[in-house]
Amino acid sequence: MKKLVIAGGSGFLGDALIHYFNGKFDEYIVLTRSPKKNYANVKHVLWDAKTLGDWSQHLEGADCVINLCGRSVDCRYTDKNKALIFSSRLDSTAILGKAIANCKDAPKVWMNAASATYYRYSEDKVMTEIDGEAGEGFSVEVCKAWEKVFNEALTPNTRKINLRISMVMGKNAGVFPVLRKLTKRFLGGKMGSGTQFVSWIHVEDFCRMVEWLINNKNAAGPYNVAAPHPIRNNDMMKVYRKVLGVPFGLPATEWMLAIGAFFMGTETELVLKSRNVISDRAMKEGFEFKFKTMEECVKNLEARFT
C-alpha cells in the first residue's frame, strides 16, 4: 500500500496534489482542523497542528508526508496576525517532527513548505539555493525560524526536503484569477515601479516537481520551487493584457497600492517585493519544466476558462 499524507492539505495546493497524484498512491490522508467528507481513498483526519494525538498513527509506513500548514500571509501584519503566522508554521512543523521520530515505520520522505520570500529583495541577481542571500524583515524571519525548526527535527530514517515555494499559478486559486480580473477591468498595469521581479510556477509544474523530488532518492535540503524565468512586474502585466486581448491597463502607484491593501486587509509587500528566484538545484539535477515562461503559463490557464 502506497500512502501519501498531506498536513494542511484541504486548501489550493493540497487539492492540486491529490488531483495530480490520483491513481499513483493507494491511500491519501489529509490532516486538517476542518475535516471534509471522506471520498474514494481520500481520508480527512482531524488534528490541531500542535499536539500529538491519534492522527500520528497515520504517518506509519507513509511514502511521503507533505506539510503545507501555515496561516495565510495575505493579511495585515498586526501583532495578532504575526503571532498566528509564526505559530501555525512552527507548531505544525515541530509536532510533525516529533510524530515522525516516534514512528516504528517512519515515512520515507518529509517535505515541508517554506517560501521563496526567504531571499532578499533582488533586481540585480538571481537567487539560487547555493548562492542566494537571505533577506531581512518580518517575512524573512518567519522563513528562517520555520526552516530552523524543520532542520532541527531528528528524523534519521526520513529524507527531508524544504520547499521554498514561489507564487503558484492555478486556474481557480492563487494570484492568477485576481490578476485576470484586474486585467479584464483595465486595471492590469504595472504595480509600483514595475521593475520588481516575480518568481512563479504553474500549479502543474509544482505538482510535477513534488513527484520528482519524491522519486529522486538523493534529493534533500532546500529546493526552490520556481519556474526558470522570473519576470518583471511590468512585463508580467503586459503578458496578461496580450493573452486576454486587453489593449491597456491603468498602473497602480505605491500609494494607491497602500490604500488598496489597507481596505483589502493585506500588505503591499506581496506585490512590491522583488523575488528573483529560480529552481537551480532541481534543473541541474534533471527536472524539466512544462511551463517555462509566464506567457505559456497564462495561455494555458486562460484556455481552461474557455
NUKOLKE-588084 format. One record per residue (C-alpha): residue number from 1; residue in one letter; y, z negated, x. Coordinates in nm, 3 decimals. Each point is the difference from the previous one (the first is absolute). Example, Ala and Ser with C-alpha at 12.3 -4.5 7.8 and 13.67 -1.06 7.14 Angstrom:
# NUKOLKE-588084
{pt 1, A, {-0.450, -0.780, 1.230}};
{pt 2, S, {0.344, 0.066, 0.137}};
# end
This chain:
# NUKOLKE-588084
{pt 1, M, {0.000, 0.000, 0.000}};
{pt 2, K, {0.334, 0.106, 0.146}};
{pt 3, K, {0.287, -0.224, -0.106}};
{pt 4, L, {0.379, 0.031, 0.022}};
{pt 5, V, {0.220, -0.304, -0.066}};
{pt 6, I, {0.371, 0.046, -0.065}};
{pt 7, A, {0.220, -0.309, -0.016}};
{pt 8, G, {0.314, 0.060, -0.202}};
{pt 9, G, {-0.164, 0.321, -0.112}};
{pt 10, S, {0.137, 0.030, -0.352}};
{pt 11, G, {0.316, 0.190, 0.100}};
{pt 12, F, {0.089, 0.354, 0.108}};
{pt 13, L, {-0.185, 0.008, 0.332}};
{pt 14, G, {-0.304, -0.192, -0.125}};
{pt 15, D, {-0.042, 0.236, -0.295}};
{pt 16, A, {0.041, 0.299, 0.231}};
{pt 17, L, {-0.270, -0.126, 0.237}};
{pt 18, I, {-0.249, -0.071, -0.278}};
{pt 19, H, {0.059, 0.346, -0.146}};
{pt 20, Y, {-0.032, 0.165, 0.343}};
{pt 21, F, {-0.316, -0.188, 0.097}};
{pt 22, N, {-0.170, 0.066, -0.333}};
{pt 23, G, {-0.369, 0.059, 0.073}};
{pt 24, K, {0.029, -0.100, 0.367}};
{pt 25, F, {-0.077, -0.370, -0.059}};
{pt 26, D, {-0.251, -0.160, -0.234}};
{pt 27, E, {0.221, -0.294, -0.091}};
{pt 28, Y, {0.375, -0.062, -0.013}};
{pt 29, I, {0.146, -0.351, -0.014}};
{pt 30, V, {0.369, -0.044, -0.081}};
{pt 31, L, {0.138, -0.347, 0.080}};
{pt 32, T, {0.296, -0.055, -0.229}};
{pt 33, R, {0.204, -0.272, -0.171}};
{pt 34, S, {0.005, 0.209, -0.320}};
{pt 35, P, {-0.351, 0.135, -0.058}};
{pt 36, K, {-0.042, 0.316, -0.205}};
{pt 37, K, {-0.306, 0.097, -0.201}};
{pt 38, N, {-0.293, 0.093, 0.224}};
{pt 39, Y, {-0.124, 0.358, -0.020}};
{pt 40, A, {-0.289, 0.196, 0.151}};
{pt 41, N, {-0.063, -0.155, 0.343}};
{pt 42, V, {0.352, -0.145, 0.035}};
{pt 43, K, {0.020, -0.377, -0.043}};
{pt 44, H, {0.325, -0.199, -0.018}};
{pt 45, V, {-0.027, -0.351, 0.142}};
{pt 46, L, {0.258, -0.274, -0.048}};
{pt 47, W, {0.151, -0.165, 0.307}};
{pt 48, D, {0.327, -0.175, 0.079}};
{pt 49, A, {0.042, 0.164, 0.343}};
{pt 50, K, {0.042, -0.335, 0.175}};
{pt 51, T, {-0.305, -0.226, -0.048}};
{pt 52, L, {-0.374, 0.043, 0.047}};
{pt 53, G, {-0.204, 0.041, -0.315}};
{pt 54, D, {-0.295, 0.179, -0.157}};
{pt 55, W, {0.169, 0.331, 0.074}};
{pt 56, S, {-0.092, -0.035, 0.368}};
{pt 57, Q, {-0.370, 0.062, -0.074}};
{pt 58, H, {0.089, 0.362, -0.078}};
{pt 59, L, {0.092, 0.057, 0.364}};
{pt 60, E, {-0.361, -0.047, 0.109}};
{pt 61, G, {-0.144, 0.325, 0.130}};
{pt 62, A, {0.310, 0.204, -0.071}};
{pt 63, D, {0.042, 0.320, 0.195}};
{pt 64, C, {0.377, -0.036, -0.010}};
{pt 65, V, {0.262, -0.247, -0.121}};
{pt 66, I, {0.352, 0.135, -0.052}};
{pt 67, N, {0.284, -0.244, -0.061}};
{pt 68, L, {0.297, 0.153, -0.182}};
{pt 69, C, {0.153, -0.328, -0.119}};
{pt 70, G, {0.373, -0.052, 0.022}};
{pt 71, R, {0.289, -0.063, -0.233}};
{pt 72, S, {0.201, 0.321, -0.034}};
{pt 73, V, {0.301, 0.030, 0.233}};
{pt 74, D, {0.175, 0.204, -0.270}};
{pt 75, C, {0.210, -0.301, -0.099}};
{pt 76, R, {0.312, -0.194, 0.098}};
{pt 77, Y, {-0.052, -0.206, 0.312}};
{pt 78, T, {0.077, -0.336, -0.156}};
{pt 79, D, {-0.142, -0.314, 0.161}};
{pt 80, K, {-0.263, -0.019, -0.275}};
{pt 81, N, {-0.105, 0.363, 0.039}};
{pt 82, K, {-0.007, -0.027, 0.378}};
{pt 83, A, {-0.234, -0.299, -0.025}};
{pt 84, L, {-0.228, 0.193, -0.238}};
{pt 85, I, {0.001, 0.307, 0.224}};
{pt 86, F, {-0.111, -0.215, 0.293}};
{pt 87, S, {-0.254, -0.219, -0.180}};
{pt 88, S, {-0.170, 0.280, -0.195}};
{pt 89, R, {-0.078, 0.182, 0.325}};
{pt 90, L, {-0.077, -0.289, 0.232}};
{pt 91, D, {-0.202, -0.211, -0.246}};
{pt 92, S, {-0.224, 0.287, -0.113}};
{pt 93, T, {-0.064, 0.110, 0.358}};
{pt 94, A, {-0.076, -0.352, 0.120}};
{pt 95, I, {-0.244, -0.080, -0.282}};
{pt 96, L, {-0.182, 0.332, 0.039}};
{pt 97, G, {-0.041, -0.081, 0.368}};
{pt 98, K, {-0.156, -0.335, -0.086}};
{pt 99, A, {-0.228, 0.153, -0.264}};
{pt 100, I, {-0.120, 0.273, 0.236}};
{pt 101, A, {-0.062, -0.256, 0.277}};
{pt 102, N, {-0.221, -0.196, -0.243}};
{pt 103, C, {-0.211, 0.302, -0.096}};
{pt 104, K, {-0.367, 0.007, 0.098}};
{pt 105, D, {0.006, 0.380, -0.022}};
{pt 106, A, {0.358, 0.075, 0.102}};
{pt 107, P, {0.183, 0.316, -0.110}};
{pt 108, K, {-0.024, 0.278, 0.254}};
{pt 109, V, {0.373, 0.088, -0.018}};
{pt 110, W, {0.311, -0.188, -0.111}};
{pt 111, M, {0.318, 0.202, -0.049}};
{pt 112, N, {0.322, -0.188, -0.064}};
{pt 113, A, {0.310, 0.165, -0.138}};
{pt 114, A, {0.307, -0.018, 0.221}};
{pt 115, S, {0.319, 0.207, 0.006}};
{pt 116, A, {0.163, 0.272, 0.205}};
{pt 117, T, {0.324, -0.193, -0.041}};
{pt 118, Y, {-0.135, -0.209, 0.290}};
{pt 119, Y, {0.187, 0.238, 0.232}};
{pt 120, R, {0.372, 0.003, 0.070}};
{pt 121, Y, {0.255, 0.231, -0.160}};
{pt 122, S, {-0.048, 0.321, 0.194}};
{pt 123, E, {0.168, 0.337, -0.001}};
{pt 124, D, {-0.049, 0.051, 0.373}};
{pt 125, K, {-0.378, -0.020, 0.050}};
{pt 126, V, {-0.328, 0.013, -0.188}};
{pt 127, M, {-0.177, -0.334, -0.032}};
{pt 128, T, {-0.370, -0.005, 0.088}};
{pt 129, E, {-0.251, -0.284, 0.020}};
{pt 130, I, {0.016, 0.007, 0.381}};
{pt 131, D, {0.371, 0.026, 0.080}};
{pt 132, G, {0.166, -0.083, -0.332}};
{pt 133, E, {0.260, -0.278, 0.009}};
{pt 134, A, {0.004, -0.286, -0.249}};
{pt 135, G, {0.321, -0.042, -0.194}};
{pt 136, E, {0.198, -0.301, -0.120}};
{pt 137, G, {0.087, -0.154, -0.334}};
{pt 138, F, {-0.181, -0.143, -0.300}};
{pt 139, S, {-0.238, 0.291, -0.070}};
{pt 140, V, {-0.108, 0.021, 0.364}};
{pt 141, E, {-0.059, -0.376, 0.019}};
{pt 142, V, {-0.227, 0.031, -0.303}};
{pt 143, C, {-0.196, 0.275, 0.175}};
{pt 144, K, {-0.035, -0.198, 0.321}};
{pt 145, A, {-0.116, -0.316, -0.178}};
{pt 146, W, {-0.239, 0.200, -0.220}};
{pt 147, E, {-0.168, 0.168, 0.296}};
{pt 148, K, {-0.010, -0.325, 0.197}};
{pt 149, V, {-0.204, -0.173, -0.273}};
{pt 150, F, {-0.234, 0.300, -0.016}};
{pt 151, N, {-0.044, 0.028, 0.376}};
{pt 152, E, {-0.071, -0.374, 0.036}};
{pt 153, A, {-0.275, -0.001, -0.263}};
{pt 154, L, {-0.332, -0.066, 0.177}};
{pt 155, T, {-0.243, 0.254, -0.142}};
{pt 156, P, {-0.212, 0.106, 0.299}};
{pt 157, N, {-0.251, 0.197, -0.208}};
{pt 158, T, {0.263, 0.201, -0.186}};
{pt 159, R, {0.207, 0.288, 0.137}};
{pt 160, K, {0.368, -0.052, -0.082}};
{pt 161, I, {0.268, 0.265, -0.061}};
{pt 162, N, {0.373, -0.048, -0.076}};
{pt 163, L, {0.131, 0.276, -0.228}};
{pt 164, R, {0.371, 0.051, 0.076}};
{pt 165, I, {0.064, 0.195, -0.317}};
{pt 166, S, {0.299, 0.228, -0.049}};
{pt 167, M, {0.140, 0.122, -0.334}};
{pt 168, V, {-0.297, 0.121, -0.207}};
{pt 169, M, {0.067, 0.300, -0.224}};
{pt 170, G, {-0.196, 0.017, -0.327}};
{pt 171, K, {0.049, 0.183, -0.328}};
{pt 172, N, {0.048, -0.299, -0.230}};
{pt 173, A, {0.098, -0.282, 0.235}};
{pt 174, G, {0.190, -0.071, 0.317}};
{pt 175, V, {0.321, 0.181, 0.088}};
{pt 176, F, {-0.092, 0.355, -0.110}};
{pt 177, P, {0.062, -0.038, -0.377}};
{pt 178, V, {0.327, -0.182, 0.072}};
{pt 179, L, {0.135, 0.274, 0.230}};
{pt 180, R, {-0.129, 0.267, -0.238}};
{pt 181, K, {0.195, -0.154, -0.287}};
{pt 182, L, {0.318, -0.036, 0.207}};
{pt 183, T, {-0.026, 0.361, 0.116}};
{pt 184, K, {-0.053, 0.129, -0.355}};
{pt 185, R, {0.317, -0.183, -0.102}};
{pt 186, F, {0.201, 0.163, 0.284}};
{pt 187, L, {0.012, -0.331, 0.190}};
{pt 188, G, {-0.229, 0.119, 0.278}};
{pt 189, G, {0.254, 0.015, 0.280}};
{pt 190, K, {-0.008, -0.182, 0.332}};
{pt 191, M, {-0.003, -0.379, -0.001}};
{pt 192, G, {0.245, -0.170, 0.231}};
{pt 193, S, {0.049, 0.207, 0.314}};
{pt 194, G, {-0.317, 0.196, -0.077}};
{pt 195, T, {-0.092, -0.003, 0.368}};
{pt 196, Q, {-0.250, -0.286, -0.031}};
{pt 197, F, {-0.365, 0.099, 0.036}};
{pt 198, V, {-0.257, -0.047, -0.273}};
{pt 199, S, {-0.362, -0.057, 0.102}};
{pt 200, W, {-0.239, 0.082, -0.281}};
{pt 201, I, {-0.357, 0.091, -0.088}};
{pt 202, H, {-0.160, 0.179, -0.295}};
{pt 203, V, {-0.224, -0.241, -0.194}};
{pt 204, E, {-0.301, 0.227, 0.057}};
{pt 205, D, {0.053, -0.014, 0.377}};
{pt 206, F, {0.038, -0.377, -0.027}};
{pt 207, C, {-0.344, -0.020, -0.161}};
{pt 208, R, {-0.146, 0.250, 0.246}};
{pt 209, M, {0.128, -0.203, 0.294}};
{pt 210, V, {-0.150, -0.319, -0.140}};
{pt 211, E, {-0.337, 0.178, -0.029}};
{pt 212, W, {0.036, 0.139, 0.352}};
{pt 213, L, {0.075, -0.347, 0.139}};
{pt 214, I, {-0.304, -0.146, -0.176}};
{pt 215, N, {-0.223, 0.266, 0.155}};
{pt 216, N, {0.163, -0.010, 0.345}};
{pt 217, K, {-0.200, -0.281, 0.156}};
{pt 218, N, {0.244, -0.035, 0.292}};
{pt 219, A, {0.309, -0.041, -0.218}};
{pt 220, A, {0.155, -0.345, 0.028}};
{pt 221, G, {0.348, -0.151, 0.023}};
{pt 222, P, {0.323, 0.153, -0.131}};
{pt 223, Y, {0.010, 0.350, -0.147}};
{pt 224, N, {0.315, 0.162, -0.133}};
{pt 225, V, {-0.067, 0.164, -0.336}};
{pt 226, A, {0.259, 0.277, -0.007}};
{pt 227, A, {0.007, 0.380, -0.007}};
{pt 228, P, {0.067, 0.184, 0.328}};
{pt 229, H, {0.352, 0.114, -0.092}};
{pt 230, P, {0.257, -0.266, -0.097}};
{pt 231, I, {0.294, 0.163, -0.174}};
{pt 232, R, {0.369, -0.087, -0.021}};
{pt 233, N, {0.113, -0.121, -0.341}};
{pt 234, N, {0.239, 0.293, -0.046}};
{pt 235, D, {-0.276, 0.251, 0.078}};
{pt 236, M, {-0.245, -0.180, -0.228}};
{pt 237, M, {0.237, 0.030, -0.293}};
{pt 238, K, {0.047, 0.372, 0.078}};
{pt 239, V, {-0.378, 0.036, -0.028}};
{pt 240, Y, {0.000, -0.169, -0.340}};
{pt 241, R, {0.280, 0.225, -0.126}};
{pt 242, K, {-0.175, 0.312, 0.133}};
{pt 243, V, {-0.339, -0.084, -0.152}};
{pt 244, L, {0.147, -0.110, -0.333}};
{pt 245, G, {0.239, 0.294, -0.020}};
{pt 246, V, {0.312, -0.217, -0.021}};
{pt 247, P, {0.309, 0.167, 0.153}};
{pt 248, F, {0.186, -0.311, 0.113}};
{pt 249, G, {-0.017, -0.377, 0.020}};
{pt 250, L, {0.286, -0.247, 0.007}};
{pt 251, P, {-0.007, -0.222, 0.312}};
{pt 252, A, {-0.001, -0.379, -0.014}};
{pt 253, T, {0.219, -0.188, 0.250}};
{pt 254, E, {-0.106, -0.339, 0.137}};
{pt 255, W, {0.237, -0.186, -0.232}};
{pt 256, M, {-0.135, 0.192, -0.299}};
{pt 257, L, {-0.354, -0.085, 0.105}};
{pt 258, A, {0.095, -0.367, 0.041}};
{pt 259, I, {0.134, -0.014, -0.356}};
{pt 260, G, {-0.302, 0.185, -0.135}};
{pt 261, A, {-0.242, -0.223, 0.191}};
{pt 262, F, {0.169, -0.310, -0.140}};
{pt 263, F, {-0.041, 0.111, -0.359}};
{pt 264, M, {-0.353, 0.129, 0.063}};
{pt 265, G, {-0.101, -0.328, 0.163}};
{pt 266, T, {-0.090, 0.147, 0.337}};
{pt 267, E, {0.137, 0.042, 0.356}};
{pt 268, T, {0.159, 0.301, 0.170}};
{pt 269, E, {-0.216, -0.054, 0.310}};
{pt 270, L, {-0.283, 0.178, -0.180}};
{pt 271, V, {0.188, 0.332, 0.017}};
{pt 272, L, {0.245, -0.050, 0.288}};
{pt 273, K, {-0.225, -0.124, 0.279}};
{pt 274, S, {-0.110, 0.280, 0.233}};
{pt 275, R, {-0.380, -0.020, 0.025}};
{pt 276, N, {-0.100, 0.256, 0.262}};
{pt 277, V, {-0.373, -0.068, 0.015}};
{pt 278, I, {-0.312, 0.216, 0.050}};
{pt 279, S, {-0.377, -0.064, 0.003}};
{pt 280, D, {-0.031, 0.062, 0.372}};
{pt 281, R, {-0.328, -0.186, 0.055}};
{pt 282, A, {-0.185, 0.157, -0.292}};
{pt 283, M, {0.108, 0.354, 0.089}};
{pt 284, K, {-0.098, -0.043, 0.366}};
{pt 285, E, {-0.337, -0.135, -0.112}};
{pt 286, G, {-0.069, 0.299, -0.224}};
{pt 287, F, {0.146, -0.064, -0.344}};
{pt 288, E, {0.145, 0.313, -0.164}};
{pt 289, F, {0.260, -0.015, -0.276}};
{pt 290, K, {-0.029, 0.215, -0.309}};
{pt 291, F, {0.372, -0.032, -0.079}};
{pt 292, K, {0.199, 0.025, 0.324}};
{pt 293, T, {0.348, 0.077, -0.133}};
{pt 294, M, {0.214, -0.143, -0.278}};
{pt 295, E, {0.019, 0.340, -0.167}};
{pt 296, E, {-0.381, 0.025, -0.018}};
{pt 297, C, {-0.012, -0.350, -0.143}};
{pt 298, V, {0.269, 0.048, -0.266}};
{pt 299, K, {-0.140, 0.341, -0.105}};
{pt 300, N, {-0.344, -0.151, -0.047}};
{pt 301, L, {0.123, -0.296, -0.203}};
{pt 302, E, {0.235, 0.213, -0.210}};
{pt 303, A, {-0.283, 0.241, -0.081}};
{pt 304, R, {-0.180, -0.287, -0.170}};
{pt 305, F, {0.284, -0.030, -0.251}};
{pt 306, T, {-0.040, 0.357, -0.120}};
# end
